[in-house]
Amino acid sequence: MSNGKGSSQPHSIEFARTYSKAPWETEVGYCRAIRAGDHIYVTGTAPVADGGGVFAPGDGYAQAKRCLEIIEKALKDLGCDRGHIVRTRMFVTDISRWPEFGKAHREFFGENRPATTMVEVRRLIDPEMLIEIEADAVVMAKDEK
């Protein structure tokens, strides 16, 4: 995690970033997640295996679960957990497989259901990836872990 207090930022908002070491972060120029004050924005998270490559090729449920696990790690790096997620966006390559993706999402959140969107996209950065998930969270100072 790195902290960046930008003097050019409005209202002296504190920024903190975390990285997952995915190769695309340096190639494209982004972080896994950024905290701006009470808000955390987790970038599109693909199902990347621990050693690199695609996690569980062909398995939509397992890939969605993996994306959510990576998102949760990023949130923990920035001081919160899944209970603070208020919105997710799921980008899927085959919307007819929505039950697989939806099951993983439902199990992950339980009763702490965020607002969400699931849309079909033509493809993702690797053809074996079936889903990518973004998340937004809100955490007040008193809620920090």
Protein Blocks (a to p, Z undefined) as FASTA:
>chain_A
ZZdddfkbghhiacddddehiaklmmnopafbdcehjbccddddddddfkgpjehehilk
lmmmmmmmmmmmmmmmnopafklpcbdcdddfblklmmmmmmmmmmmnmmmcccdddddd
fbdfblkbmbdcdddddddfklpZZ
